[in-house]
Amino acid sequence: MSIRRFVIVTGLSGAGKSQALAAFEDLGFYCLDNLPPTLLPQIVSLAASSGYDRVAIAPDVRTAGPFGELSPGLVAAATNGAVPEMLFLDASDETLVRRYSETRRKHPLGGERLTEAIAAERASLAPLRDRAQRIWDTSALTAHQLRRRIKDEFSQRPGEKELHVTVIAFGYKYGLPLDADIVFDVRFLPNPHYVESLRDLVGTDAEVVAYLEAIPETRTFLKRAEELLDFVIPEFLGEGKVQLTIAIGCTGGRHRSVYVAEQLRRHLAADARLEVASIVRDVER
């Protein structure tokens, strides 16, 4: 059997690689963590001969010498006919420090100061980040949200969808998603937070929907945003882009951004070329 989908999971230590591999395993991928790069072709061939047509591997990119380096040639040799996809998981330094503090684990690069180890790893992985087709910022994602995103984007068999689109609703007070390709700022719309009966609701609740849709600017904005996306998406497809992240932000990420994200998700889901997923990042904050 030939490999139909081959995903290399890499990124910063603490950014969620182990959780990502667990999600791939749940989808039926053959998975292996911390694989010395030199063994990549043999493992992919073994997976194919064992009846797996999808493989997700997290190589140990810290190794070198007899363990090998993750070079483009090595990746190409390991694909067994599949087009390799690289998923790079990133996170802010503050997030990585917090996660290591919570787990009390030592950083793989060691050293006296955790921040220095993170900086060194970030620098060493910069070439891989530049080569990755997908770069995800996991700073504000829970383990459940990361697993859900992997399911949404990788559960389809290759060839069924041309572009994976993720629509993220977020709050500016909690920071901009670092992996956003397109950002819409909807803070110009009246804020339901200041309507007492709407404050504890979210942007998909009927009362909030009715409030926002009664504002003429809401429909005008949605129409123009949809027209923009209808124009740029075919251009992205023409350039071979496989992932697009659209972020919609309001102040707290609870009302306006959630409503607009849902409307844009519905609009995009009507396009048969697209696999569309959504993330409501900050409603629980």
GUMARVO-177068 format. One record per residue: residue in three letters; z, y, x of N, C-alpha, C in turn. Coordinates in steps of 0.1 Angstrom, whole numbers, plus 5000, padded with zeros to 4 digits. Example, Ala and Ser with C-alpha at 12.3 -4.5 7.8 and 13.67 -1.06 7.14 Angstrom:
<atoms>
ala507849435132507849555123507849675132
ser507149785128507149895137507950005129
</atoms>
This chain:
<atoms>
met500049885008500050005000500050125009
ser499250225005499250355013500250455007
ile500750545015501650645011500950755004
arg501350774991500750884983501451014985
arg502751014988503451134990504451125002
phe504351215011505251205023505851335026
val507251345024507951465025508851465037
ile508851565045509751575056510751685052
val512051645051513151735048513851785060
thr513851915062514451965074515152105070
gly515752165080516452295077517752295085
leu518552395081519752425088520852325084
ser521652285093522852205090523752275080
gly524052205069524852265059524152325047
ala522752325048521952385038521652285026
gly522052155028521852065017520951955019
lys520651915032519651805034520151675029
ser521451645030521951515025521751505010
gln522151615003522051614988520551604984
ala519651664992518251664989517751524990
leu518151455001517651315002518151224991
ala519351244987519951164976519051194963
ala518651314961517851344949516451274951
phe515851274962514651204964514751054962
glu515950994967516150854964516250824949
asp516850914942516950894927515550894921
leu514550964927513250964922512350844926
gly512950754934512250634938511550654952
phe511850754959511350774973512050674982
tyr511350624993512050565004512550675012
cys513850675015514550785022515250735035
leu515250825045516050795057516450925063
asp517750925067518351045072518551035087
asn518451145094518651155109517851055117
leu516551045113515650955120515151015133
pro515250955145514651005157513151025155
pro512551135158511151165154510251055160
thr510450995172509550905177509350775169
leu510350755160510250635151509550665138
leu509050785136508550825123507350735119
pro506350715128505150635123505550495119
gln506450435127506850295124507650285110
ile508450385107509250385095508350405083
val507350495084506450515073505550395071
ser505150325081504350205080505250095073
leu506450085077507349985071507550015057
ala507750135053507950175039506750135031
ala505550165036504250125029504149975027
ser504449905038504349755037505349695028
ser506449775025507549725016507249765001
gly506149824999505749854985506149994981
tyr506550084990506850224986505550304988
asp505250394978504150484979504650624981
arg505950654982506450784984507650774994
val507650865003508650865014509151005016
ala510451015018511151135022512051105033
ile511851185044512551155057513151285062
ala514351275067515051395073515151355088
pro514151405096514251365111515451445117
asp515851385128516851455136516151545146
val515951675142515151765150515951815163
arg517151775165517951815177517551725189
thr516951605186516751505197515451555204
ala515351495216514151515225514151405235
gly513251415245513151315255512651185248
pro513351065251512950945245513050935230
phe513751025224513851025210512751095203
gly511951175211510751245206511051375199
glu510051455197510151585190509251585178
leu509551665168508751665156507551745158
ser506551695165505351775167504351745156
pro503351845154502351825144501551695145
gly501251655158500551525160501351405155
leu502651405158503451295154503551285139
val503651405132503751405118502451345112
ala501251395117499951345113499851195114
ala500351145126500251005128501050915119
ala502050975113503050905105502650905090
thr501550975086501350995072500850875065
asn500150785072499550665065498650705053
gly497850815055496950865045497350975037
ala498651005036499251105028499151245035
val499051355027499151485032500651515034
pro501051545046502451565048502951705042
glu504151695036504751815030506051835037
met506351965042507651995048508452085039
leu509652035036510652115028511652165038
phe511752295039512752355048513852415040
leu515152365042516252425034517052525043
asp517152645037517752755045518952805037
ala519852885043520952945036521453055045
ser522153145039522653265046523753215056
asp523953295067525053255076526353255069
glu526653345060527953345053528153215045
thr527053175039527153045031527452925040
leu526752925051526952805060528352805066
val528852925070530252935075531252885064
arg531052925052531952885041531952735039
arg530752685039530552535036531252455047
tyr531052495060531752425071533252445070
ser533652555066535152575065535752495054
glu534952475043535452395032535452245035
thr534452195042534452055046535152025058
arg535452125066536152105079535452015089
arg534052015087533251945097532852025108
lys532551965119532052025131530552045131
his530052155135528652185135527952085145
pro526752035143526151935152525951995166
leu525752125167525552185180526852215187
gly527952205180529252225186529552365190
gly530252385201530452525206531852575201
glu532252685207533552745204533452815190
arg532352885188532252965176531152905167
leu531552895154530552835144529352935143
thr529653065142528553155140527453145152
glu527953125164527053105175526152975174
ala526852875169526152745167525052765156
ile525352835146524352855135523252935140
ala523553045147522453125153521553045162
ala522152965170521352885180520452785172
glu520952725162520152625154519052705146
arg519352815141518352895134517152925143
ala517552965155516453005165515652885168
ser516252765171515552645175514652595164
leu515052615151514252565140513252665135
ala513152785141512152885136510752835136
pro510252755146508852705145508652605133
leu509652525130509552435118509452515105
arg510352615105510352705093508952765091
asp508352805101507052875100505952775095
arg506152645098505152545094505452485081
ala506552515075506952445062506152505051
gln505752415042505052455030506052505019
arg507252455020508252505010509452545018
ile509952665015511252715021512152755010
trp513252685009514152704998515452765003
asp515952864997517252925000518252864991
thr519252784997520252714989521552794988
ser521552914992522852984993523552994980
ala522853014969523453034956523252904947
leu522752794953522452684945523652584946
thr524052524934525052414935524252284938
ala524952184942524352054945523552004933
his524052024921523351984909522052064907
gln522052194910520852274909519852234919
leu520252204931519352154941518652024937
arg519451934932518851804928517951824917
arg518251914908517351934896516052004901
arg516152094910514852154915513952054922
ile514551964929513751854936513151764925
lys513951734915513351654904512151724898
asp512351854895511351924888510051934896
glu510151944909509051974918508451854924
phe509151744925508651624932508551494924
ser508951504911508851384903507351344899
gln506551444899505151424895504451354907
arg503451264903502651204913501651304918
pro501151294931500251394937498951394929
gly498451514928497151534921497351564906
glu498451544900498651574886498851724884
lys499451794893499651944892499152004905
glu498652124904498152194916499152284922
leu500052344914500952444919502352424912
his503352414920504752404915505352554914
val505652594903506252724901507652714896
thr508552794903509952794900510252944896
val510852954884511253084878512753094879
ile513253194887514653204889515153334882
ala516153324874516853444868518153464877
phe518253584882519353614891519953754888
gly521153774894521853904893521753974906
tyr521354094906521254174919522654184926
lys523654184918525054204924525454084932
tyr524653974930524953854938523853824949
gly522953914950521953904961520653844956
leu519553894963518253854960517953704965
pro517253624958516953484963516053504975
leu516353444986515653464998514253394998
asp514053294989512853224989511853274978
ala512153394973511253454962509953504968
asp508853464961507553514965507253644957
ile507653644944507353754935508753794929
val509053924929510353964923510054074912
phe510554044900510554144889511954194887
asp512054324887513354394885513354444870
val514254384862514254424847515454504844
arg516054574854517254654851516854784843
phe515554814841515254924834515454904819
leu515554784814515754754800517254774797
pro517554824785518954844781519754714783
asn520954734787521854614791522654564780
pro522454444775523254384764524754374768
his525054384780526454374784527354484778
tyr526754594775527454704769527554704754
val526954594748527154574734528154464732
glu529354494727530454404727530154274721
ser529354264710529054134704528154054712
leu527454114722526554034730527054004744
arg528154064748528554054762528753914767
asp529353834759529653694763528553594761
leu527453644755526253554753525353554765
val524253484765523253474775521953514770
gly520953524778519653574774518853484766
thr519253364764518553274755519153264741
asp520353324739520953324726520153414717
ala520153374704519253434694519553584693
glu520853614693521253754691520753844703
val520853794715520353864727518853874726
val518153774723516753774721516253874711
ala516953884700516553984689516854124694
tyr517954144702518254274707517154324717
leu516754234726515754274736514354294730
glu514054204721512754214715512554324706
ala513654394701513554514693513254634702
ile513254624715512954734724511454724728
pro510654834725509254824727508854794742
glu509654854751509354834765509454684769
thr510154604762510254464765508954394764
arg508354414753507054344750505954404760
thr505954534762505054594771505154534785
phe506354524790506654464803506154324804
leu506554244794506154104794504654084794
lys503954164786502454154786501854184800
arg502354284806501854324819502254224830
ala503454174829503854074839503053944837
glu502753904825501953784823500553804828
glu499953924826498653954830498553954846
leu499654004852499653994867499653854872
leu500553774866500653634870499353554867
asp498653584856497453524853496353564863
phe496453674869495553714880495853654893
val497153654897497453614911497553464912
ile497853384902498053244903496653174907
pro495553204901494353144906493953184920
glu494453304925494153344938495053254948
phe496253234944497153144952496553004953
leu496052954941495552824941494352814951
gly493552924950492352924959492752924974
glu493852974977494352974991495052844995
gly495252754985495952624988497452634987
lys497952734981499452744980499952634971
val501052564974501552454966502852494959
gln503452604963504752634956504752784955
leu505252834943505452974940506752994934
thr507553084939508853114934508853254928
ile509153274915509153404908510553434904
ala511153544909512553574907512553694897
ile513453684887513653804878515053844878
gly515353964882516654014884517154124874
cys518354114870519054224863520354244870
thr521254314865522454344872523354224875
gly523654154864524554034865523953904864
gly522653904860521953774859522253694847
arg522653764836523153694824522353714812
his521853834810521153864798519653894800
arg519254004805517854044806517053954815
ser517553924827516753834835516553694830
val517653644823517553514817516453514805
tyr516453614797515553624786514053634792
val513853724802512553744807512053614814
ala512953554822512553434829512153324819
glu512853314808512453214798511053244792
gln510853364789509553404783508353374793
leu508553404806507553384816507353234818
arg508453164818508353014819507552954808
arg507752994796506952944785505452984787
his505253104791503853144793503153064804
leu503853034815503252964826503052814823
ala504052764815503952624811502752584803
ala502052684797500852654790499652624799
asp499752654812498752634822498852484827
ala497852404824497852264828497852244843
arg497552344851497552324865498852344871
leu499852394863501152424869502252334865
glu503152304874504352234871505452344872
val506052374861506952484860508352444858
ala509252494866510752474865511452604865
ser512652604860513452734859514852704864
ile515452814869516752814874517452934869
val518552914862519453034858520653034868
arg520553124878521353104889522853154887
asp522953264880524253334881525053344868
val524653274858525353294845526753244845
glu527153154854528453104855529453184863
arg528853294869529753374878530553474870
</atoms>
